[in-house]
Amino acid sequence: MRHPDIPAELRGTYAAIASPVMIDYFKRLGVTAVELMPVHEFVHDHRLADLGLRNYWGYNTIGFFAPHHGYSALGRFGQQVQEFRGMVKALHAAGIEVILDVVYNHTAEGNHLGPSLSFKGIDTPSYYRLSESDRRHFVDYTGTGNSLNVRSPHSLQLIMDSLRYWVTEMHVDGFRFDLAATLAREFYEVDRLSTFFEVVQQDPVVGRVKLIAEPWDVGPGGYQVGNFPPQWTEWNGKYRDTVRDFWRGEPATLAEFASRISGSADLYQDDGRRPFHSINFVTCHDGFTLHDLVSYNDKHNEANGEENRDGESHNRSWNCGVEGETDDPGVLALRARQRRNFLATLILSQGVPMIGHGDELGRTQHGNNNAYCQDSELAWVDWARADEELLAFVRRLTDFRNRHQVFRRRRFFTGLPVGGRAAGSALPDLAWYTPDGREMTGEDWGNDFGRSVALFVNGDGIPERGQYGQRHRDDSFLLLFNAHDAPLDFTLPPAEFGQRWEQVISTAEPDPAKTTVVEAGGSVCVPDRSLLVLKRSV
């Protein structure tokens, strides 16, 4: 909406996303897929319209077979289909996939008092979950007044026909299912063996594209991270919460932090899933932006017209000592370092990293953590105020990840020597160390106040093979995490792990002027609240 190099008449449209300016931006950033927030035809709530606001996020669907006309540069019904297809074609030509955020858990018609726009007027009992005690009222697992009745063959057919349409006619590459736990409620509880999952898995079209679950809803027992069927990947909400807590210095987070950055095997391995089934993220559309995550302790949603009652109150955020904007150089430096910590952790974790739009530029919503109704400069990306240093840092991170297979493993670590136990002195595929160079013990992991750890990842321990059966070999790395409020000296592993180690990434110095080399068994100082990555050079 505000990009200066996109013609004004194209801004905020499908055509803008397909413009050479944006495609070049995505490619330079290292993006391989864009996940669009809802683009199914939606309506604006009367309540928001009365307040002079608009539905900005689009989670208010009324037409599951049409791209939203308001995002068309042509501005006319019927023209948006070709424009959307053109966008997908242009992104595909650049090697970028298109994933749609789809809202099949409810429609725009609200509760029993809401408007009758379509489904409610056609066949309410078939399309909606109704209360068993009073069939006039709707069951609401979504917080929007209604829940689609996925037990009904009519609703199920509607969903499947819509999904097939967007794959076969619009050529998208996958879907992220909003509040997906609602779709798994055949009766009351969430059921991973529900009819919806069976139909999707057996479908020759839908069953072959990327399927991403938002694995929760607002109903009882709705938090289902790690419990979706093997074919599904998931937004890993536990990753988000743990990484936020670790870098803001919360106690008793070290053990879970290690599980999350190494692929969340505790959530996905037992049912045959892989690290890439974890969609890792620190921020998304819902909640603080990354800039605001390190700038605000409290939400500031006054502009939404609900007296700051809306939005999440427990954000796991830390303002680094000052609430909101400041010109204190010490606070600003710490916030910049924290942003780099979050992004570096995200990009270097096993799993699929998802960056919230504009976080790489330092986008702010001035503390508003529920901008669903802010189709305005409050929520749009302000390209003129982009943090170019942060953007350059993220580009280096994504390029680094792309060049090193060891951060993109398709199987979980084992902790065993490469080649198995019979390999004798072979190094493990990963190992964890305390700052003083000892291998981590159970007591170390249980230390409530532990805020630092070293991770060795072995480039010779990648188990998957290439297209022609060749072994993948990569460099080996040490990742030194220090979430303490003071610098720490880390002792490096003995010589069998590597004779020398070269610094390649530092969140304390986003663009270090010189390369630091450390000998085996030596020590390196990791500044307070920072991450250091060392590559084995010999």
Sequence and secondary structure as in RCSB ss.txt:
>XXXX:A:sequence
MRHPDIPAELRGTYAAIASPVMIDYFKRLGVTAVELMPVHEFVHDHRLADLGLRNYWGYNTIGFFAPHHGYSALG
RFGQQVQEFRGMVKALHAAGIEVILDVVYNHTAEGNHLGPSLSFKGIDTPSYYRLSESDRRHFVDYTGTGNSLNV
RSPHSLQLIMDSLRYWVTEMHVDGFRFDLAATLAREFYEVDRLSTFFEVVQQDPVVGRVKLIAEPWDVGPGGYQV
GNFPPQWTEWNGKYRDTVRDFWRGEPATLAEFASRISGSADLYQDDGRRPFHSINFVTCHDGFTLHDLVSYNDKH
NEANGEENRDGESHNRSWNCGVEGETDDPGVLALRARQRRNFLATLILSQGVPMIGHGDELGRTQHGNNNAYCQD
SELAWVDWARADEELLAFVRRLTDFRNRHQVFRRRRFFTGLPVGGRAAGSALPDLAWYTPDGREMTGEDWGNDFG
RSVALFVNGDGIPERGQYGQRHRDDSFLLLFNAHDAPLDFTLPPAEFGQRWEQVISTAEPDPAKTTVVEAGGSVC
VPDRSLLVLKRSV
>XXXX:A:secstr
   TTS GGGTTSHHHHTSHHHHHHHHHHT SEEEE   EEE   HHHHHTT   SS   EEEEEEE GGG SS 
STTTHHHHHHHHHHHHHHTT EEEEEE  S  TT STTS   SHHHHHHHHHB B SS TTSB  SSSSS  B T
TSHHHHHHHHHHHHHHHHTT   EEEETTHHHHTBSSSSB TT HHHHHHHH TTGGGSEEEE    SSTT   T
T S TT EEE HHHHHHHHHHHTT SS HHHHHHHHTT HHHHGGGT  GGGEEE S  SSS  HHHHTT SS  
 GGGSSTT SS S      TTSSS    HHHHHHHHHHHHHHHHHHHHSSSEE   TTGGGT   TT S GGG  
STTTS  GGG  HHHHHHHHHHHHHHHH GGGS SS    SBTT GGGTT  BSEEEE TTS B  HHHHT TT 
 EEEEEE TT    B TTS B     EEEEEE SSS EEEE   GGG SEEEEEEESSSSS SS  EEETT EEE
E TTEEEEEEE  
